[in-house]
Every structure is written in C-alpha cells, then in structure tokens.
Amino acid sequence: MKFFLVIATVLAMLLTGSGWAKETATVNINKPKPNLIFIQLEAFQSFVLNKKVAGQEITPSLNKLIKESAYFPNFYLQNGAGVTSDAEFMSNTSLYPANGRSIIARDLADKEYPSLPRLLKKNGYSTDTFHTNNVTFWNRKELYSALGFETYYDKEYFGTDKAIAFGADDDILYKKSMEVLTKQKEPFYAQIVSMSSHYPFRLPASYRTLKLPAIYEGNVAGDYLIAAHYADAALGRFLEELKKKGLWDETVIAIYGDHSGITADMVKEKQAVALTDLMGRRYDQIDALGVPFIIHGPDVKKGIYEAVGGHMDIMPTLLGLLDVQSEHRMFGYDLFRNVEHPVAVRANFGPPGSFVYGNEYYDSKAGTITNVKTRKIGDASDRFLEIEEEQLSRFKASDELIAMLPEKKDSFGIQIQVTEAVKAYSRKDVSYAPVEVFPANARLDTFENDGDWYRIVGKNGKAEWVKTANPITETFKKIYNPVKTRAYVEPDPASKSPIEIGVQDLFVLKEWKGMGWYQVSNWTGIDLWIRIK
C-alpha cells in the first residue's frame, strides 16, 4: 500500500479560527514510511479562506480541506528579501533567511545545509522539486543542490503552454508533476512550487470564473480574488487526482503560505473599499503577515490548533509527524506540542524584529503593540523590547550557524552553450591532445570556471576542461535596461519579437558573454532575449 505526506504551500494572510484542538498528531511508525509531497501555492492569502463574494466561495477546495484537517489559523510569514525562495529555504531547514537585502538562494547557496531533503534521504527517501519557472530564477538551481534535492523539474520539463506569470499554469504543473510521482519509487519527498496566483494577478479571460461586484473591478484586490479562485480550483483538481490514483486515503496533506500577495501599503482607495467589503473591517499589517498552515491525513486529529507559529516551525512539525530525528539545531518548534514562542519577521514584509507573540503583534518600527483579536493599539512595554532583542539575537545565531557550515559537495552545475566547436582537454592546457570535441551549440554542465576555461565531467566520468571565450551561460542577477527595446525569442534580431520591454531593472537568467545579449524573465511566460550595448 502507498502512504503519502502532501504539503501544499499557500501564500496567505490571516484567517482567524475558533475552538481549540489539544490532541497531537502522530503517524503510526509500524506502517511503511509515508511519502512527502510539498506544494507551494503562490500568492494565496488566508484572508480569502472561508469567505464568499456575491454568494460564491472564493476557495471551496481549501474550505472543504480545512474542515477535514488540523488547521493553524495563527500562522505568520518570516521571510526576508528572498521572498518565495526564502519560504522554500525556511520550510526545508528551520533556519532564518539572510539579513537585509542579502538572499540565501543568491548569496549563500554554496553551503551544505542540514535540511529536510538530506534528513529524509538518510531515511530512504528520494527527493525531487517541481516548479514551472526557469530553475535559474532566484538562483534555485544552486539553492536546490545546497538543500540536498536530487532532481529538479523546471520550465524545460513543463513547457510554456497556457502560461501565467513566469510559466505554465497550475493545472499543467499538477498534471505533469503527478506523471512523475506515480512512477517514482517510494518513499519519496517531492516539493511542488505553484505560480498561477502570482502578482499582478491578471489571468486570461478563460480563467476568470469568479464573478465580482463592481467595487472589485479594475483593482488589484479583485484581480487577486480571481487568481486565488483559480489557484484553489487547480489545487482541488490535484487533490481529486490523488483520490483517483488511490493515494488519498493514505495521504497526509499540509498547507502553508509563503509570503504576502497584497501588502498593507498596496491597499489604497479602490482596494481598501473592496477589502473592507469582503472582510467587514480595515485590512492591516497583521492580515498582510498571516499565512495559513493546514495538515490533513488519516493519523492527524482534525480541529483548530491555536498555537502561534511561522515558517520556522514547518520542518520541526513535520519531523514530529514523521517521527524523524534531527541532530542539527532548528530555530522552530513542533506546533503540535503548542510551545508558546514569538514569531518574528526577518525583513522585507515588515520591520525587522517585528513579531507576533500570543495575541499581540509588536511593530518594531512604531514601538507599538496591536491585539490580534480586537486590533486595539497601544504602546509596547519594556518586555516587548526585550523580546525584540531576543529575536534579533536568534537571527544573528542563525547567521553564525550558516557561516560555519561547510561548502556543498554536490551541484547541478552551471550550464553553458558553446557558440562554436570546442575541444576538451584533461587539463587547462591546449598543448595537450584533446580528449573530446563538442560541436557548436552543444550544452555542457560546468562545475568550475577559470577565465575562459570551464570544467566539465567527461564521458569517462573524469574531469575535463573546455576553453571558450563567448559562451551562453546560466546566471542570476539584475541588469538595468536603459532604453525601451525589443525582446526576442533568440539572441538574434532576426528572430521573433513578441514584446517590447521598457526602461527597468530586469532579472537575467542567461548571458551571452561579451556579446551584450541577456535572457530575461518577463510576464509572457517565455524567457526572452534583449541586447544592451
């Protein structure tokens, strides 16, 4: 028989709940090891859960799941500047994201992290991750090897049909992920990162099935509700597919949010009117920080668990469910044990060191506390200032732990495409006889770079070196586009040009070295090329 643990990640805001569930959740260790599926549902905020607009449920699939699950309504984001990639990092390590504008995935992906994939691999699991975007976005290719994932599936696997935001829609994500999972040897751990409800939430007409009153039209709040409705429907179809495949009855499902979609400073005029109509009160910073956490399964006691938690608590809670022990320090807690603790924001989505503790939200910038239940605001006592210092110390302790970690031994490599025929040598010296020859346009996975030299793994499994001055190479960085310019499907002005890109900062995914061509991420779902002289 097959056993699964499914985790769905849903970008969310606060959903208040009622009641209290004291039971802890356990998995019978005499059963075969359950599989683990980890789904990150982009920009899906919890304020839409259990809500109706014009008589329509916004999230019927998740509403139904909550009734059958262990639900944590007092759950909050803890991201830094790495936003979605930070959520992936925290949930897989129980370590804090990087400080300030630094990003773990971009700046610290050379480390070997004690992680959920590595722990589960030691317990006999295979580990895969799925996302319809290009794996170089957020430097995920390096992050995934740093976390110990064995395989990734990205845009190259999913394609660009029915693109929303940066890649194929959620239905394609779930369908093609399921094709892999049903063939996967068990037990396995699979992380699935969805994207269709990504900002700016402007879905094609055929996806806009939620009918909204006039006050929701023409503003980001209404667009968000429509995107959330589709994302919920696609997730619901995936859950039904689990049932059809005979996996549902032996599946544990967990749902958590990755970061805010509608931040408090986005809510102005029309958005404020629409959200007040939906929520019955003003939308605020507490709403913007809150994300849901839901766990469902045959051995999980359903109910409302009022424990306050955050991203750092996901891994400890799951390890408790799986009865897997870790010898490494984790900064989170098992929420089924209901350990009261502050849940602090690192950066980006709130003032650093702000936190929720019990029923109070402390704003480190304003020096105020807000009651989560009543929204009454008052001045913070000295005790809250002390807790802030404690949280900043925990951030520092996590930073120090990360700094001491060894460099990773495994890597997926950096792919280059050679633009002319190249020879491979046993060492960095062209006076030696070549051991291989690669034609123009060959794609090579490289593991070290020294000027024009790139180290690869040859056909005999040994290290070889190729020398090339102008390869097309994977990268992840920002570049400023100074003038409006055409974008092309190939680094060639004679190729198709579907859009024009204006003056702005752009995320670069590939660079044709020395030629001024950059492949950039954009809203068409197809990674396009621009030339900057």
HELIX and SHEET records of a PDB file:
HELIX    1   1 SER A   46  VAL A   48  5                                   3    
HELIX    2   2 PRO A   60  LYS A   67  1                                   8    
HELIX    3   3 VAL A   83  THR A   93  1                                  11    
HELIX    4   4 ILE A  104  ASP A  107  1                                   4    
HELIX    5   5 LEU A  116  LYS A  122  1                                   7    
HELIX    6   6 PHE A  137  ASN A  139  5                                   3    
HELIX    7   7 ARG A  140  LEU A  147  1                                   8    
HELIX    8   8 LYS A  155  PHE A  158  1                                   4    
HELIX    9   9 ASP A  170  LEU A  181  1                                  12    
HELIX   10  10 ALA A  205  TYR A  207  5                                   3    
HELIX   11  11 ALA A  214  TYR A  216  5                                   3    
HELIX   12  12 VAL A  220  LYS A  244  1                                  25    
HELIX   13  13 TRP A  248  GLU A  250  5                                   3    
HELIX   14  14 ALA A  264  MET A  266  5                                   3    
HELIX   15  15 LYS A  270  MET A  279  1                                  10    
HELIX   16  16 GLN A  285  LEU A  289  1                                   5    
HELIX   17  17 HIS A  311  ASP A  313  5                                   3    
HELIX   18  18 ILE A  314  LEU A  322  1                                   9    
HELIX   19  19 LEU A  335  ARG A  337  5                                   3    
HELIX   20  20 ASP A  382  MET A  404  1                                  23    
SHEET    1   A 9 THR A 151  TYR A 153  0                                        
SHEET    2   A 9 SER A 126  HIS A 131  1                                        
SHEET    3   A 9 PHE A 188  VAL A 193  1                                        
SHEET    4   A 9 ASN A  35  LEU A  41  1                                        
SHEET    5   A 9 PHE A   4  VAL A  10  1                                        
SHEET    6   A 9 THR A 251  TYR A 256  1                                        
SHEET    7   A 9 PHE A 293  HIS A 296 -1                                        
SHEET    8   A 9 ALA A  70  PHE A  72 -1                                        
SHEET    9   A 9 GLY A 303  ILE A 304  1                                        
SHEET    1   B 2 LYS A  52  VAL A  53  0                                        
SHEET    2   B 2 GLN A  56  GLU A  57 -1                                        
SHEET    1   C 2 PHE A  75  TYR A  76  0                                        
SHEET    2   C 2 GLY A 309  GLY A 310  1                                        
SHEET    1   D 2 ALA A 163  ILE A 164  0                                        
SHEET    2   D 2 GLY A 167  ALA A 168 -1                                        
SHEET    1   E 5 VAL A 343  ALA A 344  0                                        
SHEET    2   E 5 PHE A 355  TYR A 357 -1                                        
SHEET    3   E 5 GLU A 360  ASP A 363 -1                                        
SHEET    4   E 5 THR A 368  ASN A 371 -1                                        
SHEET    5   E 5 ILE A 377  ASP A 379 -1                                        
SHEET    1   F10 GLU A 436  PHE A 438  0                                        
SHEET    2   F10 VAL A 422  TYR A 425 -1                                        
SHEET    3   F10 ALA A 463  LYS A 467 -1                                        
SHEET    4   F10 TRP A 453  VAL A 457 -1                                        
SHEET    5   F10 ARG A 443  ASP A 450 -1                                        
SHEET    6   F10 ILE A 414  GLN A 417 -1                                        
SHEET    7   F10 ILE A 472  ASN A 481 -1                                        
SHEET    8   F10 GLN A 504  TRP A 512 -1                                        
SHEET    9   F10 TRP A 517  VAL A 520 -1                                        
SHEET   10   F10 LEU A 528  ARG A 531 -1                                        
SHEET    1   G 2 THR A 485  ALA A 487  0                                        
SHEET    2   G 2 ILE A 499  ILE A 501 -1                                        
END                                                                             
